[in-house]
Amino acid sequence: MPSHGFYLRHAKGIQFDNIEVKAEKEDQRPFIRAGRRPGSGLLPHQGSRTAGVPVFALNNVSDFDVHMCAGVPDTQLAKVDKKTL
Protein backbone atom coordinates (compact mmCIF):
# COMPACT_ATOMS: atom_id res chain seq x y z
CA MET A 1 0.00 0.00 0.00
CA PRO A 2 1.25 3.52 -0.75
CA SER A 3 0.14 4.83 2.67
CA HIS A 4 0.08 3.59 6.24
CA GLY A 5 -3.46 4.83 6.87
CA PHE A 6 -5.81 5.37 3.95
CA TYR A 7 -5.42 5.24 0.17
CA LEU A 8 -8.10 7.15 -1.77
CA ARG A 9 -8.34 6.92 -5.54
CA HIS A 10 -11.20 7.86 -7.83
CA ALA A 11 -13.19 8.81 -4.73
CA LYS A 12 -15.50 11.76 -4.20
CA GLY A 13 -17.15 13.20 -1.11
CA ILE A 14 -15.00 11.31 1.40
CA GLN A 15 -15.02 12.73 4.93
CA PHE A 16 -13.01 11.52 7.89
CA ASP A 17 -13.77 12.81 11.36
CA ASN A 18 -11.87 12.14 14.59
CA ILE A 19 -9.63 9.33 13.33
CA GLU A 20 -6.92 7.67 15.42
CA VAL A 21 -4.41 5.31 13.80
CA LYS A 22 -1.32 4.01 15.57
CA ALA A 23 1.47 2.15 13.84
CA GLU A 24 3.48 -0.51 15.66
CA LYS A 25 6.69 1.01 14.29
CA GLU A 26 7.74 4.12 12.36
CA ASP A 27 6.49 4.17 8.78
CA GLN A 28 7.97 6.24 5.94
CA ARG A 29 4.69 6.36 3.98
CA PRO A 30 2.20 9.24 4.33
CA PHE A 31 -0.88 8.68 6.47
CA ILE A 32 -3.26 9.44 3.58
CA ARG A 33 -2.47 9.23 -0.12
CA ALA A 34 -5.16 10.63 -2.40
CA GLY A 35 -5.26 10.76 -6.16
CA ARG A 36 -7.37 11.05 -9.27
CA ARG A 37 -9.63 13.91 -8.25
CA PRO A 38 -11.24 12.96 -4.96
CA GLY A 39 -13.26 15.66 -3.26
CA SER A 40 -12.46 15.19 0.39
CA GLY A 41 -13.21 16.82 3.70
CA LEU A 42 -10.70 15.72 6.28
CA LEU A 43 -10.97 16.57 9.95
CA PRO A 44 -9.04 15.76 13.13
CA HIS A 45 -6.46 12.99 12.94
CA GLN A 46 -4.48 11.59 15.82
CA GLY A 47 -1.98 8.84 15.81
CA SER A 48 1.62 7.91 15.32
CA ARG A 49 3.66 10.05 12.97
CA THR A 50 7.21 9.69 11.71
CA ALA A 51 9.21 12.93 11.72
CA GLY A 52 9.76 14.32 8.24
CA VAL A 53 7.06 12.16 6.63
CA PRO A 54 4.02 14.05 5.29
CA VAL A 55 0.54 13.29 6.61
CA PHE A 56 -0.99 13.80 3.14
CA ALA A 57 0.35 13.03 -0.32
CA LEU A 58 -1.94 14.48 -2.99
CA ASN A 59 -1.80 13.79 -6.76
CA ASN A 60 -4.25 15.36 -9.20
CA VAL A 61 -6.76 16.28 -6.48
CA SER A 62 -9.55 18.84 -6.49
CA ASP A 63 -11.84 20.24 -3.77
CA PHE A 64 -9.56 19.24 -0.90
CA ASP A 65 -10.07 20.58 2.66
CA VAL A 66 -8.26 19.71 5.86
CA HIS A 67 -9.02 21.29 9.24
CA MET A 68 -7.75 20.77 12.80
CA CYS A 69 -5.28 18.05 11.85
CA ALA A 70 -2.27 17.80 14.16
CA GLY A 71 0.87 19.02 12.43
CA VAL A 72 -0.94 20.21 9.29
CA PRO A 73 -2.16 23.78 8.76
CA ASP A 74 -5.83 24.23 7.84
CA THR A 75 -5.80 24.01 4.05
CA GLN A 76 -8.32 24.40 1.24
CA LEU A 77 -7.25 23.53 -2.30
CA ALA A 78 -9.46 23.95 -5.35
CA LYS A 79 -7.06 21.89 -7.50
CA VAL A 80 -3.55 20.59 -7.03
CA ASP A 81 -1.39 18.45 -9.32
CA LYS A 82 1.07 17.25 -6.70
CA LYS A 83 1.53 18.35 -3.09
CA THR A 84 2.41 16.99 0.34
CA LEU A 85 1.19 18.38 3.64
N, C-alpha and C positions, 0 to 999 in steps of 0.2 A: 504494500500500500504506500502511496506517496505522502501520507500524513500519519501522525500517531493518534489523531482524534477522529476527524470526519473528512471524507472526500466527497465533494459535491461536483457533479458534472451534468450538464443539460438539465439543471434544476431551476425552478422558479418559485418564488414565494416562500422560501425556507426561512423559518424563524426559530432560533434557539434562545432559550431564556433560562438563566440560572443553572448553568451546566458545570459539573465538577468531574474532571477526569484526572486520574493520577497514574503515572507510569511507574513501573517497578524499578526502572533505571533510566538514566538520561537518554534522550532520543534526539537525534539531529534533524528530524523531519518537523515541518511546521504542524501546529495543532489542527488547523483547517486548511485544506487546499481546495480552491474553488476554480472552476473553469467553464468555458463555453456558455457564457451569458446567464448565469443564475442571478435572479433578483433576490437578495437575501437581507433579512433584518437580524442582526446578531447582537445579543445582549450579554449580561454578565457571564464571565467564564472564570472559573477557579480551577486550579490544579497544578500539577508539576510543570515546570518550564525550564528548559536548558538555556543558560546564558548565551546570548548571541544568535539564537535560533528564532526566526520570526514566528509569531502566533498564526498569521495569515499569509498564504501565498496565493495571489490572485492572477489569473490568466484570462484575458478576453472576457471581462466581467462588466456588467452594467447594473445600475440601481443597487449599489452596495452601501449598507449602513452598519456601523458598529458603534455601540454606546456602552459606557461603564464597564469596559473590559480591562482587567488589570494589565498594566504595562503597555496598553495601546491607546493612543489618543482617540477621542470621539472623531469619527471620520464618516463623511458621506461622499460617495463617488458616483457620478452619473455614468461614466464609462472609463475603463482602464484596460490597457493592453496587457501590462505586466507590472506587478507591484507586490512588495512584501510589507507587512505591518507588524 
